[in-house]
Amino acid sequence: MKKQNLLLILTFFLIFFTGCADAVYVKECIPETAHIYGFFGGTWHGIILPFSFIGSWFSNDIAVYAISNNGFWYDFGYCGGFFTILRIIVALKRLS
């Protein structure tokens, strides 16, 4: 029962704090020759998220999220990559 309450509280706060998040379109700021990341780029960035996050603490040149992405498909791949690596970590933990 405690896990359900904790999950409910975390879900509430997640929705509460991200409900007003504004989407900013930066197409005007990106040069036309810049590489635009799509689904596979998002998947790769989701997989390497833990390493990128730690690296971003030490270097301003490392970003967790690509600014020059194509929106929904990048986000979809990003979430898929992140949850894939998370699932692998959980499976490895269960094996040990």
C-alpha positions, 0 to 999 in steps of 0.5 A: 500500500505504501508503494501505491501511495508513493507512486501516486504522490510522485505522479502528482508532483510530476504532472504538477511541475511539468503541466505548465512547461512551455515548448520553445521552438528554436528553428529560427536560431538553428542554421539551415546547415545544422544536423537535425536529430530524429528518432534514432538520434533521440534513441541514442541520446536516451541510451547514453543519458546517464553518462551525458548527465554525469558528464554535464556536471564537469563540462559545459560542452556536454548536453543531455538533450539535443537542441536541434531535434525534430520534435515528437520523433526525437522525444519518442526515441529519447524516451524509448532509449532511456527506458530501454537502458533502464529496463536492461539495468533492472534486468541485470540487477535481478540476475545478480 
